[in-house]
Amino acid sequence: MSESVNLPALGESVTEGTVTRWLKNVGDRVEVDEPLLEVSTDKVDTEIPSPIAGVIEAILVAEDETVEVGTALVTIGSGETAAPEPEAPAAEEAPAAEEAPAAEETPAEAPAEQPAAPAEEPAAVEVPSVEAPAPAEESAQPVEAPEPAPVDPAPAAEQPAAPEAAAPAAPAEAPAAQAAPAAPAPSTEAAAPVAAGTTATNAVAPAEAPTANAGYVTPIVRKLANDRGIDLSTLTGTGVGGRIRKQDVLAAVVPEAEAPAAARAEVEVSPLRGTTVPMSRLRKVIAERAVISMQSSAQLTSVVEVDVTKVAAFRDQVKADFASKAGVKLSFLPFFALAAAEALKAYPIVNATIDGDTIVYPAQENLSIAVDTERGLLTPVIRDVGSLDLAGIANQISDLATRTRDNKLKPDELAGGTFTLTNTGSRGALFDTPIVFLPQSAILGTGVVAKKAVVVSHDGVDSIAIRSMVYLALSYDHRIVDGADAARFLVAVKNRLEGGDFAGVLGI
């Protein structure tokens, strides 16, 4: 009996999805909750798990095809139709078992003749000569082999009956001959280890095949592995479902070339060089929204430089204790997020949206965090960030970033943001001019925190000191946010960070 697996609802506002990759083929066995395929929507790329177990009978939607929610994607059967094939030899073995009662009786006689065991080796040498005239005897031969030479006349007397049944039963005897050696295994001690070893090897190979993720890698990763001479079957993937990623291949190369890499700092040549690849659905969506946002809003950027020396000192003081109690590392980003959330409460115009000819002021601050992934830039949302302390914000950022990169994010977790924070400084940039994505009205970019020689004033005396500095860049929609609004917001964030008083909101 077959069942269809339909495209499930992937979010409140998601009505369709594009099949980007099938992870299983027709004829493959799939278990419950095992990934079947990858689907891309306007909000997220995700894997669709199988709700049932069985064998894939037909794939109904091709890759790169867009279908509506509820459309049948694949049919999965119970796999019972394939069951008779392995059962057929067993059914045919029944006559063979009836035709060889003497072979089954032989082990009963063997115990009485066990004292003659030393004579088994010569008898075993003569076995090949018996196989040619009587193929049907092969199933009984392993049992007769341990018998001493004087017993040979008895099987010889049985041979006339065997040819009569051998002609019609020859096809049936072949499977029986393969299955029979398993029965006398206990009595053939010398052959048992070899047979057991062979069986174990054959049994392990199919079990390990699903965990070999070489078939689940992208062409880019496969080419990188070939260029580096890495066998993909030897790698353990760290991606979704154990998938092998670029980082896994590079990690396998590092131990071999660790010393030379330390001696030189060469730029790694990308395997994409000189290639042409189609844009993913996520990349198309990002491109469309960026263009629409730039064409539909009046965007500009204001920048301030902030002295975060006190924040750096406080972070160094508490980060070990924070990591042990909160379970995550304390970076600069939670400080920036908390300062921005507090400033948004004071200047809600930066958190507002435009609805036709009206301005909507949300009742809470939902902070979108920009996360860099292999698929593109995604912005999961921290709900009501203004109600959280540093520990709460740090945990939310860590959880959302991890699940975003592992493609385990729910579509609704990407919706509802009112303000965005992007940490371009994590890649070493001083600052940038980030794009505001509608319907939001502003986005704050944080640059790299770097030590600089700056002029400081103390009691009216200027001096040069080494300070930890960072640039904060606010891009905003000039339709409702004026430059003065942006400046007031940025100065509020600047003052909060330079004050360095975060002990009361540490949260541990």
C-alpha positions as CSV (number, residue, x, y, z in Angstrom):
1,M,0.0,0.0,0.0
2,S,1.3,3.4,-1.0
3,E,1.0,6.8,0.7
4,S,1.7,10.3,-0.6
5,V,3.9,12.8,1.2
6,N,2.6,16.3,0.6
7,L,4.4,19.7,0.9
8,P,3.6,20.8,4.5
9,A,2.9,24.3,5.7
10,L,6.2,26.0,6.4
11,G,4.9,29.1,8.0
12,E,1.8,31.2,8.4
13,S,2.4,33.3,5.2
14,V,4.2,30.6,3.2
15,T,1.9,29.3,0.3
16,E,4.5,27.6,-2.0
17,G,8.0,26.1,-2.0
18,T,10.6,25.1,-4.5
19,V,12.2,21.6,-4.5
20,T,15.9,22.3,-4.5
21,R,17.3,18.8,-4.0
22,W,16.1,15.3,-3.5
23,L,18.0,13.4,-0.8
24,K,16.5,10.1,-1.7
25,N,16.0,8.2,-5.0
26,V,13.3,5.8,-6.2
27,G,13.8,2.5,-4.6
28,D,15.6,3.9,-1.5
29,R,14.4,2.9,1.9
30,V,13.4,5.8,4.2
31,E,12.6,5.9,7.9
32,V,10.3,8.1,9.9
33,D,11.7,11.6,10.3
34,E,14.6,10.9,7.9
35,P,15.2,13.8,5.5
36,L,13.5,13.3,2.1
37,L,14.2,16.5,0.2
38,E,15.2,20.1,0.6
39,V,12.7,22.9,-0.1
40,S,13.3,26.6,-0.5
41,T,10.7,29.2,0.3
42,D,10.6,33.0,0.4
43,K,11.6,32.8,4.1
44,V,13.8,29.8,4.7
45,D,15.5,26.7,3.1
46,T,14.6,23.6,5.0
47,E,14.6,19.8,4.8
48,I,11.3,17.9,4.7
49,P,11.4,14.8,6.8
50,S,9.4,11.7,5.9
51,P,6.3,11.2,8.1
52,I,6.3,7.5,7.3
53,A,8.7,4.6,6.8
54,G,8.9,2.6,3.6
55,V,10.4,2.4,0.1
56,I,10.2,5.4,-2.3
57,E,8.0,4.3,-5.3
58,A,7.8,7.5,-7.3
59,I,9.1,11.1,-7.1
60,L,6.3,13.4,-8.3
61,V,8.0,16.8,-8.3
62,A,11.3,17.5,-10.0
63,E,14.1,19.6,-8.6
64,D,13.7,23.4,-9.2
65,E,10.0,23.0,-9.6
66,T,7.8,25.3,-7.5
67,V,4.5,23.8,-6.0
68,E,1.8,25.0,-3.6
69,V,1.5,23.8,0.0
70,G,-0.4,20.5,0.1
71,T,0.9,19.2,-3.3
72,A,2.0,15.5,-3.3
73,L,5.8,15.3,-3.5
74,V,6.5,11.6,-3.4
75,T,4.8,8.2,-2.9
76,I,6.1,5.8,-0.4
77,G,5.2,2.2,-0.2
78,S,5.5,-0.4,2.5
79,G,8.1,-2.3,0.5
80,E,6.1,-5.5,0.8
81,T,6.2,-6.0,-3.0
82,A,9.9,-6.5,-2.8
83,A,9.6,-9.1,0.0
84,P,8.8,-12.2,-2.1
85,E,12.2,-12.0,-3.8
86,P,14.2,-13.0,-0.7
87,E,11.5,-15.4,0.4
88,A,11.5,-17.3,-2.9
89,P,14.7,-19.2,-2.2
90,A,13.4,-20.1,1.2
91,A,10.2,-21.5,-0.4
92,E,12.3,-23.5,-2.8
93,E,14.5,-24.8,0.0
94,A,11.6,-26.8,1.4
95,P,11.7,-29.5,-1.3
96,A,15.5,-29.6,-1.1
97,A,15.2,-30.2,2.6
98,E,12.8,-33.0,2.0
99,E,15.0,-34.5,-0.6
100,A,18.0,-34.8,1.6
101,P,16.8,-36.5,4.8
102,A,20.0,-38.6,4.7
103,A,22.1,-35.4,4.9
104,E,20.2,-34.3,8.0
105,E,20.5,-37.7,9.5
106,T,24.3,-37.7,9.0
107,P,25.0,-35.3,11.8
108,A,23.2,-37.7,14.2
109,E,25.6,-40.4,13.2
110,A,28.6,-38.1,13.4
111,P,29.0,-38.1,17.2
112,A,29.5,-41.8,17.2
113,E,32.3,-41.5,14.7
114,Q,34.0,-38.5,16.1
115,P,37.0,-40.5,17.3
116,A,38.0,-40.7,13.7
117,A,38.2,-37.0,13.4
118,P,41.9,-36.9,12.3
119,A,40.8,-38.5,9.1
120,E,38.6,-35.5,8.2
121,E,41.4,-33.7,6.3
122,P,41.9,-36.3,3.6
123,A,38.1,-36.6,3.1
124,A,37.9,-32.8,2.7
125,V,40.5,-32.9,-0.1
126,E,38.3,-35.4,-2.1
127,V,35.2,-33.1,-1.9
128,P,35.9,-31.2,-5.2
129,S,35.8,-34.5,-7.2
130,V,32.2,-35.1,-5.9
131,E,30.9,-31.7,-6.9
132,A,31.2,-32.2,-10.7
133,P,28.9,-35.2,-11.2
134,A,26.4,-34.3,-8.5
135,P,25.7,-30.6,-8.0
136,A,22.7,-31.5,-5.8
137,E,25.1,-33.1,-3.3
138,E,26.9,-29.7,-2.7
139,S,24.3,-28.9,-0.1
140,A,25.1,-32.1,1.8
141,Q,28.8,-32.1,1.1
142,P,29.9,-29.9,4.0
143,V,28.2,-32.4,6.3
144,E,29.7,-35.5,4.6
145,A,33.2,-34.0,4.6
146,P,33.9,-34.7,8.3
147,E,32.9,-38.4,7.9
148,P,35.7,-41.0,7.7
149,A,36.4,-42.8,4.5
150,P,34.6,-46.1,5.5
151,V,31.3,-44.2,5.5
152,D,31.6,-43.2,1.8
153,P,29.7,-46.2,0.5
154,A,26.6,-45.1,2.2
155,P,26.4,-41.7,0.4
156,A,27.3,-43.6,-2.8
157,A,24.2,-45.7,-2.4
158,E,22.1,-42.6,-2.0
159,Q,23.4,-41.1,-5.2
160,P,21.1,-42.9,-7.6
161,A,18.1,-41.3,-6.0
162,A,19.7,-37.8,-6.1
163,P,20.0,-37.6,-10.0
164,E,16.3,-38.4,-10.4
165,A,15.4,-35.4,-8.3
166,A,18.4,-33.3,-9.5
167,A,17.2,-32.7,-13.0
168,P,13.9,-30.9,-12.2
169,A,15.2,-29.5,-8.9
170,A,18.5,-28.2,-10.2
171,P,17.4,-24.5,-10.2
172,A,16.0,-24.9,-6.7
173,E,19.1,-26.6,-5.5
174,A,21.4,-23.6,-6.3
175,P,19.9,-21.3,-3.7
176,A,19.8,-24.2,-1.3
177,A,23.5,-24.8,-1.8
178,Q,24.3,-21.3,-0.8
179,A,22.1,-21.4,2.3
180,A,23.2,-24.9,3.4
181,P,26.7,-24.0,4.6
182,A,25.2,-21.9,7.4
183,A,23.6,-25.1,8.9
184,P,26.8,-27.2,9.3
185,A,28.9,-24.3,10.4
186,P,28.9,-25.5,14.1
187,S,30.4,-28.9,12.9
188,T,33.0,-27.4,10.6
189,E,35.2,-25.6,13.1
190,A,38.0,-24.8,10.7
191,A,35.7,-23.2,8.1
192,A,33.5,-21.3,10.6
193,P,35.9,-18.4,11.3
194,V,36.3,-17.7,7.6
195,A,32.6,-18.0,6.9
196,A,31.8,-15.8,9.9
197,G,34.3,-13.2,8.8
198,T,32.9,-13.1,5.3
199,T,29.3,-12.8,6.6
200,A,30.3,-10.1,9.0
201,T,31.9,-8.1,6.3
202,N,28.9,-8.4,4.0
203,A,26.6,-7.4,6.8
204,V,28.5,-4.3,7.9
205,A,28.8,-2.9,4.4
206,P,25.1,-2.1,3.9
207,A,24.8,-0.7,7.4
208,E,27.6,1.7,6.8
209,A,26.4,2.8,3.4
210,P,23.8,5.3,4.6
211,T,26.4,7.0,6.9
212,A,28.7,7.6,4.0
213,N,27.7,11.1,3.1
214,A,29.6,11.4,-0.2
215,G,26.4,11.3,-2.1
216,Y,25.0,14.2,-0.2
217,V,27.7,16.7,-0.9
218,T,27.5,19.7,-3.3
219,P,29.5,19.7,-6.5
220,I,31.7,22.5,-5.0
221,V,32.6,20.3,-2.0
222,R,33.2,17.3,-4.1
223,K,35.5,19.2,-6.4
224,L,37.4,20.6,-3.4
225,A,37.8,17.1,-2.0
226,N,39.1,15.8,-5.4
227,D,41.6,18.7,-5.7
228,R,42.9,18.0,-2.2
229,G,43.0,14.3,-2.6
230,I,40.5,13.7,0.2
231,D,38.3,10.5,0.2
232,L,34.8,11.7,1.1
233,S,33.8,8.3,2.4
234,T,36.4,8.7,5.2
235,L,35.0,12.0,6.5
236,T,32.3,12.6,9.1
237,G,30.0,15.4,8.1
238,T,29.1,18.2,10.6
239,G,26.2,19.6,8.5
240,V,22.5,18.8,8.6
241,G,21.9,15.0,8.8
242,G,25.7,14.4,8.9
243,R,26.2,16.1,5.5
244,I,29.8,16.8,4.5
245,R,30.5,20.5,4.2
246,K,33.4,22.5,2.9
247,Q,34.8,23.0,6.4
248,D,35.0,19.2,6.9
249,V,37.1,18.8,3.8
250,L,39.4,21.7,4.8
251,A,39.7,20.3,8.3
252,A,40.9,17.0,6.8
253,V,43.6,18.8,4.9
254,V,44.9,20.9,7.8
255,P,46.7,18.0,9.7
256,E,48.6,17.1,6.6
257,A,49.7,20.6,5.7
258,E,49.7,22.3,9.1
259,A,53.5,23.1,9.1
260,P,53.6,24.6,5.6
261,A,50.5,26.6,6.2
262,A,52.1,28.2,9.2
263,A,55.1,29.1,7.2
264,R,53.2,30.9,4.4
265,A,49.9,32.8,4.2
266,E,48.6,32.0,0.7
267,V,45.2,32.9,-0.5
268,E,43.0,29.9,-1.0
269,V,41.8,29.6,-4.6
270,S,38.0,29.0,-4.6
271,P,36.7,26.1,-6.6
272,L,34.0,28.4,-8.0
273,R,36.7,30.2,-10.0
274,G,35.8,29.9,-13.7
275,T,32.5,28.2,-13.1
276,T,28.8,29.2,-13.8
277,V,26.2,28.3,-11.2
278,P,22.5,29.2,-11.1
279,M,21.3,31.4,-8.3
280,S,19.5,29.6,-5.4
281,R,16.0,30.5,-4.6
282,L,17.2,32.2,-1.4
283,R,19.7,34.3,-3.3
284,K,17.0,35.3,-5.7
285,V,14.7,36.4,-2.9
286,I,17.5,38.4,-1.2
287,A,18.3,40.1,-4.5
288,E,14.7,41.0,-5.3
289,R,14.0,42.4,-1.8
290,A,17.2,44.4,-1.8
291,V,16.4,46.0,-5.1
292,I,12.8,46.7,-4.1
293,S,13.9,48.1,-0.7
294,M,16.4,50.5,-2.3
295,Q,13.9,51.6,-5.0
296,S,11.0,52.0,-2.5
297,S,12.7,53.8,0.3
298,A,15.1,56.7,0.8
299,Q,18.1,55.3,2.6
300,L,21.2,56.9,4.1
301,T,23.7,56.1,6.8
302,S,25.0,57.8,9.9
303,V,28.2,56.7,11.7
304,V,29.6,57.2,15.2
305,E,32.8,56.0,16.8
306,V,32.4,54.5,20.3
307,D,35.0,53.9,23.0
308,V,34.1,50.4,24.4
309,T,37.2,50.1,26.6
310,K,35.0,49.8,29.8
311,V,32.9,47.2,28.1
312,A,36.0,45.2,27.1
313,A,37.4,45.4,30.6
314,F,34.1,44.3,32.1
315,R,33.8,41.5,29.6
316,D,37.3,40.2,30.3
317,Q,36.5,40.3,34.0
318,V,33.3,38.2,33.8
319,K,33.5,36.1,30.7
320,A,34.9,32.9,32.4
321,D,32.2,33.0,35.0
322,F,29.6,33.9,32.4
323,A,30.5,31.0,30.2
324,S,30.3,28.5,33.0
325,K,26.9,29.7,34.3
326,A,25.2,30.9,31.1
327,G,26.5,28.1,28.9
328,V,27.6,30.5,26.1
329,K,30.5,32.8,25.4
330,L,30.1,36.5,26.1
331,S,31.0,38.5,23.0
332,F,30.5,42.2,22.3
333,L,27.3,41.6,20.3
334,P,25.0,41.1,23.3
335,F,26.2,44.5,24.7
336,F,25.4,46.2,21.4
337,A,22.0,44.5,21.2
338,L,21.1,45.5,24.8
339,A,22.2,49.1,24.2
340,A,20.2,49.3,21.0
341,A,17.1,47.8,22.6
342,E,17.2,50.4,25.3
343,A,17.7,53.2,22.8
344,L,14.8,52.0,20.7
345,K,12.5,52.4,23.7
346,A,13.6,56.0,23.9
347,Y,13.4,56.7,20.2
348,P,10.7,54.4,18.8
349,I,10.6,56.1,15.4
350,V,13.7,54.1,14.6
351,N,11.7,51.0,15.4
352,A,8.6,52.1,13.5
353,T,7.2,50.9,10.1
354,I,5.2,52.6,7.3
355,D,1.8,51.3,6.5
356,G,0.5,53.4,3.5
357,D,0.2,57.0,4.9
358,T,0.5,56.0,8.5
359,I,3.4,55.3,10.9
360,V,3.1,52.2,13.0
361,Y,4.9,52.1,16.4
362,P,5.3,48.5,17.6
363,A,4.7,47.8,21.3
364,Q,7.9,45.8,21.6
365,E,11.4,45.6,20.1
366,N,11.8,42.5,17.9
367,L,15.5,42.4,17.0
368,S,16.5,40.6,13.7
369,I,20.1,39.3,13.9
370,A,21.9,38.9,10.6
371,V,23.5,35.4,10.3
372,D,26.0,34.5,7.6
373,T,25.3,31.0,6.2
374,E,26.5,29.0,3.2
375,R,23.1,29.6,1.6
376,G,23.1,33.3,2.1
377,L,22.2,36.0,4.7
378,L,19.3,35.2,7.0
379,T,17.8,37.2,9.9
380,P,16.2,35.2,12.7
381,V,14.3,37.3,15.2
382,I,14.8,37.7,19.0
383,R,11.3,38.5,20.3
384,D,10.9,41.4,22.8
385,V,14.6,41.9,23.2
386,G,14.0,44.8,25.4
387,S,12.9,42.5,28.2
388,L,16.1,40.4,28.2
389,D,19.4,40.8,30.1
390,L,22.8,40.0,28.7
391,A,22.6,36.3,29.4
392,G,19.2,36.0,27.8
393,I,20.3,37.9,24.7
394,A,23.6,35.9,24.4
395,N,21.7,32.6,24.7
396,Q,19.1,33.7,22.1
397,I,21.8,34.8,19.6
398,S,23.8,31.6,20.0
399,D,20.7,29.4,19.6
400,L,19.3,31.2,16.6
401,A,22.7,31.5,14.9
402,T,23.4,27.7,15.4
403,R,20.0,26.6,14.1
404,T,20.1,29.0,11.2
405,R,23.5,27.6,10.0
406,D,22.3,24.0,10.6
407,N,19.1,24.8,8.6
408,K,16.9,23.9,11.5
409,L,15.1,27.2,11.8
410,K,11.4,27.5,11.7
411,P,10.0,29.9,9.0
412,D,8.1,31.9,11.6
413,E,11.3,32.6,13.4
414,L,12.4,34.8,10.5
415,A,9.3,37.0,10.5
416,G,8.2,39.8,12.7
417,G,11.4,41.8,13.1
418,T,11.2,45.5,13.7
419,F,14.9,46.4,13.8
420,T,18.0,44.6,12.5
421,L,21.5,44.3,14.0
422,T,24.3,43.1,11.7
423,N,27.8,42.4,13.0
424,T,30.0,43.1,10.0
425,G,32.9,43.5,12.4
426,S,33.0,39.7,12.9
427,R,34.7,39.5,9.5
428,G,37.1,42.4,10.2
429,A,35.3,45.3,8.6
430,L,35.6,48.7,10.2
431,F,32.0,49.5,9.2
432,D,29.7,49.4,6.2
433,T,26.4,51.0,5.1
434,P,23.9,48.2,5.5
435,I,20.7,48.1,3.5
436,V,17.3,48.5,5.3
437,F,14.9,45.7,4.3
438,L,11.3,46.7,4.2
439,P,9.0,46.9,6.2
440,Q,11.7,47.9,8.7
441,S,13.0,51.4,8.9
442,A,16.5,51.0,10.2
443,I,19.5,48.6,10.6
444,L,22.5,49.0,12.9
445,G,25.9,47.7,11.7
446,T,28.7,47.1,14.2
447,G,32.3,47.2,13.1
448,V,35.3,45.4,14.4
449,V,36.5,46.3,18.0
450,A,40.1,47.4,17.6
451,K,42.6,49.0,19.9
452,K,43.7,52.5,18.7
453,A,45.7,55.5,19.9
454,V,43.1,58.2,20.6
455,V,43.0,61.5,22.4
456,V,41.3,61.4,25.8
457,S,40.6,64.2,28.2
458,H,41.0,63.8,32.0
459,D,40.4,66.8,34.3
460,G,40.7,69.1,31.3
461,V,44.0,67.7,30.2
462,D,44.3,65.9,26.9
463,S,46.5,62.9,26.4
464,I,47.0,60.0,24.0
465,A,45.8,56.6,25.2
466,I,45.3,53.1,23.8
467,R,41.5,52.5,23.8
468,S,39.2,49.8,22.4
469,M,37.2,51.5,19.6
470,V,34.3,50.5,17.4
471,Y,32.3,52.2,14.6
472,L,28.5,52.0,14.7
473,A,26.7,52.7,11.4
474,L,22.9,53.2,11.3
475,S,21.2,53.0,7.9
476,Y,17.6,54.3,8.0
477,D,14.6,55.2,5.9
478,H,14.6,58.9,5.5
479,R,10.8,58.9,4.7
480,I,10.1,58.8,8.4
481,V,13.5,58.9,10.2
482,D,15.4,62.2,10.0
483,G,19.1,62.6,10.4
484,A,18.5,64.1,13.9
485,D,16.5,61.1,14.9
486,A,19.3,58.8,13.8
487,A,21.9,60.9,15.6
488,R,20.0,60.9,18.8
489,F,19.6,57.2,18.6
490,L,23.3,56.6,17.9
491,V,24.4,58.9,20.7
492,A,22.1,57.1,23.2
493,V,23.7,53.8,22.2
494,K,27.2,55.4,22.4
495,N,26.6,56.8,25.9
496,R,25.3,53.4,27.1
497,L,28.3,51.5,25.9
498,E,30.9,54.1,27.0
499,G,29.4,54.1,30.5
500,G,30.2,50.5,30.8
501,D,27.7,49.9,33.6
502,F,26.3,46.4,32.8
503,A,26.8,44.6,36.1
504,G,23.2,44.9,37.0
505,V,22.0,43.3,33.7
506,L,24.5,40.5,33.4
507,G,21.8,37.9,34.2
508,I,23.9,35.2,35.9
